[in-house]
Amino acid sequence: MKQIEIWRLQAAATLAFLVPKIAGNAPTANDGLVDDLVRTLNNLPARPEARQPYAGIFPAADLPTWRNRAALTLQTLVPKIQNIEGSVYDGAIDDLIRFIRQLPSRPTGRAPYSGLFAPADLATWRKQASQTLVAAITKITDPKYTDADSKIDDLVRAMSGLPLRPILRKPYEGLYPAPNLVASRQLVAKRLQQLIDVLKDDFNPKDVLVDSTIRILNNLPPRAADQEPYAGLYPKAEVNAPVITQDQLRAIAPYSNSNRLNQLLPNLNTTMQRYGITTPLRKSHFIAQIAHESDAFNTNEEYASGADYEGRRDLGNTKAGDGVRFKGRGLIQVTGRSNYAACGQALGVDLINNPQRLADFDLACLSAGWYWDTRSLNDYADNDDVLQITRIINGGLNGLDDRQAYLARAKQVFGI
């Protein structure tokens, strides 16, 4: 789990404590602040000026009830704030590249540059993006202004902190002196490269709003301009400690193949950190379920051919061969074209054209974490509800005894 994700969990708990304690029998400015935050996290429109806080978000109730509901909502939503990989401009750069290259729009939830370039760190992606933009812009040969020119002009102005282009002014006019359109494009391409080279990482704006809300409710000074959201509110945490060790995994699955456990372990730690599977109960339930589903960690895909899934429209298998192509893979066996598409989109990997990639150790683990997270199974693990977790994963209670045996060992290992 990243530092920012640990802080979000702490911030969620802080808000859940503070919001019900807002004083007064009538709505206050703090209630308005909390209302704004709930709306922002839910991607709702801003509250109409004449509407009192919480009205329209929650069913009619008295003010203390509304505050309690807002507290519970924030406790749920704050840990789910998405990480932003880089500056807010990275998304605009990605969009421009896709527009010029006539590529489909970036899928919702996919990080900028993911899918455009091979997996790499953000600095590498930005360098590739600037090189790609320079090449793409200089290759625009239309002697007249195009829609691409307008979008390029808009991005340069935004990243430079300049006012929007006046409606009657042509793209690039007023930016740089150039004798012709071709020269203008070359100058703007060079400027974009410079602007991308100095980009800094950024946080999701929602983190900034959560931070400021907590500081106001706690009567604390505003966050310093050079501080990250949450910095100064909570101490730094140890984020690299393993969630599960080799000895713990072997104790839970003593009859599993040792070489496979060695290959799974680092990927399991990455997955469990990413999806908040870090408390003793959550770890116990997760390991118990994936151990059963993967035949004691001995396979990353189901043994059957998948032919039985052929024609299963409920799984999205609408094309000939989909049953075998999209058979169960991963430690929680993701099955069917629709599920492969959703999982691939979430993980930034094309699983439709590369379905067997899901059986590789990294994605076998990450897909299990994705499945666990999208079904909110941490919530059931927190309630120690092995029956409901099993029903959600399995559709019934098949293999319950085996799952419970793993769970018992895991609880012992994790001190429950």
Solvent accessible surface area in square Angstrom, and as a share of the most:
residue,aa,sasa,rsa
1,M,24,0.11
2,K,101,0.43
3,Q,30,0.13
4,I,19,0.10
5,E,29,0.13
6,I,33,0.17
7,W,4,0.01
8,R,4,0.02
9,L,70,0.35
10,Q,62,0.28
11,A,0,0.00
12,A,3,0.02
13,A,56,0.44
14,T,30,0.17
15,L,0,0.00
16,A,23,0.18
17,F,126,0.53
18,L,26,0.13
19,V,0,0.00
20,P,54,0.34
21,K,124,0.53
22,I,16,0.08
23,A,82,0.63
24,G,43,0.41
25,N,158,0.81
26,A,63,0.49
27,P,58,0.36
28,T,50,0.29
29,A,93,0.72
30,N,47,0.24
31,D,0,0.00
32,G,10,0.09
33,L,35,0.17
34,V,0,0.00
35,D,0,0.00
36,D,60,0.31
37,L,0,0.00
38,V,0,0.00
39,R,17,0.06
40,T,52,0.30
41,L,16,0.08
42,N,58,0.30
43,N,120,0.61
44,L,76,0.38
45,P,107,0.67
46,A,90,0.70
47,R,64,0.23
48,P,65,0.41
49,E,177,0.79
50,A,108,0.84
51,R,101,0.37
52,Q,85,0.38
53,P,11,0.07
54,Y,0,0.00
55,A,23,0.18
56,G,62,0.60
57,I,35,0.18
58,F,29,0.12
59,P,97,0.61
60,A,101,0.78
61,A,39,0.30
62,D,87,0.45
63,L,17,0.09
64,P,80,0.50
65,T,43,0.25
66,W,22,0.08
67,R,11,0.04
68,N,73,0.37
69,R,90,0.33
70,A,0,0.00
71,A,4,0.03
72,L,115,0.57
73,T,30,0.17
74,L,0,0.00
75,Q,81,0.36
76,T,72,0.42
77,L,37,0.19
78,V,0,0.00
79,P,45,0.28
80,K,116,0.49
81,I,12,0.06
82,Q,130,0.58
83,N,51,0.26
84,I,56,0.28
85,E,69,0.31
86,G,3,0.03
87,S,11,0.07
88,V,81,0.47
89,Y,69,0.26
90,D,0,0.00
91,G,12,0.12
92,A,40,0.31
93,I,0,0.00
94,D,0,0.00
95,D,72,0.37
96,L,8,0.04
97,I,1,0.01
98,R,18,0.07
99,F,83,0.35
100,I,31,0.16
101,R,114,0.42
102,Q,167,0.74
103,L,73,0.36
104,P,105,0.66
105,S,100,0.64
106,R,65,0.24
107,P,41,0.26
108,T,122,0.71
109,G,73,0.70
110,R,43,0.16
111,A,32,0.25
112,P,17,0.10
113,Y,0,0.00
114,S,15,0.10
115,G,56,0.54
116,L,25,0.12
117,F,30,0.13
118,A,71,0.55
119,P,130,0.82
120,A,47,0.36
121,D,88,0.46
122,L,30,0.15
123,A,74,0.57
124,T,53,0.31
125,W,31,0.11
126,R,22,0.08
127,K,125,0.53
128,Q,58,0.26
129,A,0,0.00
130,S,2,0.01
131,Q,92,0.41
132,T,21,0.12
133,L,0,0.00
134,V,40,0.23
135,A,44,0.34
136,A,18,0.14
137,I,0,0.00
138,T,62,0.36
139,K,151,0.64
140,I,30,0.15
141,T,119,0.69
142,D,61,0.32
143,P,117,0.74
144,K,152,0.64
145,Y,90,0.34
146,T,38,0.22
147,D,104,0.54
148,A,13,0.10
149,D,0,0.00
150,S,34,0.22
151,K,88,0.37
152,I,0,0.00
153,D,0,0.00
154,D,63,0.33
155,L,14,0.07
156,V,0,0.00
157,R,13,0.05
158,A,47,0.36
159,M,23,0.10
160,S,37,0.24
161,G,68,0.65
162,L,82,0.41
163,P,105,0.66
164,L,146,0.73
165,R,56,0.21
166,P,66,0.42
167,I,165,0.84
168,L,172,0.85
169,R,96,0.35
170,K,107,0.45
171,P,10,0.06
172,Y,6,0.02
173,E,74,0.33
174,G,67,0.64
175,L,24,0.12
176,Y,66,0.25
177,P,130,0.82
178,A,35,0.27
179,P,124,0.78
180,N,83,0.43
181,L,25,0.12
182,V,86,0.49
183,A,21,0.16
184,S,14,0.09
185,R,4,0.01
186,Q,99,0.44
187,L,75,0.37
188,V,0,0.00
189,A,1,0.01
190,K,126,0.53
191,R,79,0.29
192,L,1,0.00
193,Q,60,0.27
194,Q,82,0.36
195,L,15,0.07
196,I,2,0.01
197,D,99,0.51
198,V,102,0.59
199,L,27,0.13
200,K,157,0.67
201,D,104,0.54
202,D,61,0.31
203,F,53,0.22
204,N,18,0.09
205,P,78,0.49
206,K,46,0.19
207,D,0,0.00
208,V,58,0.33
209,L,48,0.24
210,V,0,0.00
211,D,1,0.01
212,S,41,0.26
213,T,0,0.00
214,I,1,0.01
215,R,18,0.07
216,I,83,0.42
217,L,22,0.11
218,N,60,0.31
219,N,141,0.72
220,L,78,0.39
221,P,98,0.62
222,P,121,0.76
223,R,66,0.24
224,A,49,0.38
225,A,112,0.87
226,D,133,0.69
227,Q,60,0.27
228,E,76,0.34
229,P,4,0.03
230,Y,0,0.00
231,A,20,0.15
232,G,68,0.66
233,L,35,0.18
234,Y,34,0.13
235,P,104,0.65
236,K,146,0.62
237,A,39,0.30
238,E,124,0.56
239,V,42,0.24
240,N,125,0.64
241,A,52,0.40
242,P,82,0.52
243,V,16,0.09
244,I,0,0.00
245,T,56,0.32
246,Q,77,0.34
247,D,109,0.57
248,Q,50,0.22
249,L,1,0.01
250,R,74,0.27
251,A,50,0.39
252,I,0,0.00
253,A,2,0.02
254,P,68,0.43
255,Y,194,0.74
256,S,14,0.09
257,N,71,0.36
258,S,54,0.35
259,N,108,0.55
260,R,44,0.16
261,L,4,0.02
262,N,62,0.32
263,Q,92,0.41
264,L,0,0.00
265,L,26,0.13
266,P,80,0.50
267,N,34,0.18
268,L,0,0.00
269,N,19,0.09
270,T,66,0.39
271,T,0,0.00
272,M,0,0.00
273,Q,34,0.15
274,R,119,0.44
275,Y,32,0.12
276,G,10,0.10
277,I,0,0.00
278,T,47,0.28
279,T,57,0.33
280,P,64,0.40
281,L,44,0.22
282,R,41,0.15
283,K,24,0.10
284,S,0,0.00
285,H,0,0.00
286,F,0,0.00
287,I,0,0.00
288,A,1,0.01
289,Q,0,0.00
290,I,0,0.00
291,A,0,0.00
292,H,47,0.21
293,E,33,0.15
294,S,1,0.00
295,D,69,0.35
296,A,21,0.16
297,F,0,0.00
298,N,56,0.29
299,T,16,0.09
300,N,12,0.06
301,E,53,0.24
302,E,23,0.10
303,Y,156,0.59
304,A,59,0.46
305,S,66,0.42
306,G,3,0.03
307,A,56,0.43
308,D,133,0.69
309,Y,49,0.19
310,E,80,0.36
311,G,50,0.48
312,R,98,0.36
313,R,180,0.66
314,D,107,0.55
315,L,25,0.13
316,G,13,0.13
317,N,1,0.01
318,T,75,0.44
319,K,121,0.51
320,A,94,0.73
321,G,29,0.28
322,D,0,0.00
323,G,0,0.00
324,V,75,0.43
325,R,95,0.35
326,F,0,0.00
327,K,22,0.09
328,G,0,0.00
329,R,11,0.04
330,G,1,0.01
331,L,0,0.00
332,I,4,0.02
333,Q,53,0.23
334,V,3,0.02
335,T,19,0.11
336,G,0,0.00
337,R,45,0.17
338,S,57,0.37
339,N,42,0.21
340,Y,0,0.00
341,A,44,0.34
342,A,50,0.39
343,C,0,0.00
344,G,2,0.02
345,Q,76,0.34
346,A,58,0.45
347,L,29,0.14
348,G,28,0.27
349,V,35,0.20
350,D,69,0.36
351,L,2,0.01
352,I,49,0.25
353,N,114,0.59
354,N,79,0.41
355,P,18,0.12
356,Q,129,0.57
357,R,82,0.30
358,L,0,0.00
359,A,20,0.16
360,D,65,0.34
361,F,48,0.20
362,D,48,0.25
363,L,5,0.03
364,A,0,0.00
365,C,0,0.00
366,L,24,0.12
367,S,0,0.00
368,A,0,0.00
369,G,0,0.00
370,W,21,0.07
371,Y,29,0.11
372,W,0,0.00
373,D,68,0.35
374,T,73,0.43
375,R,74,0.27
376,S,45,0.29
377,L,0,0.00
378,N,19,0.10
379,D,79,0.41
380,Y,71,0.27
381,A,0,0.00
382,D,63,0.33
383,N,117,0.60
384,D,64,0.33
385,D,49,0.25
386,V,18,0.10
387,L,69,0.35
388,Q,56,0.25
389,I,0,0.00
390,T,0,0.00
391,R,104,0.38
392,I,48,0.25
393,I,22,0.11
394,N,53,0.27
395,G,72,0.69
396,G,24,0.23
397,L,70,0.35
398,N,102,0.52
399,G,33,0.32
400,L,34,0.17
401,D,117,0.61
402,D,61,0.31
403,R,1,0.00
404,Q,70,0.31
405,A,43,0.33
406,Y,16,0.06
407,L,12,0.06
408,A,62,0.48
409,R,75,0.27
410,A,0,0.00
411,K,43,0.18
412,Q,147,0.65
413,V,42,0.24
414,F,23,0.10
415,G,69,0.67
416,I,96,0.49
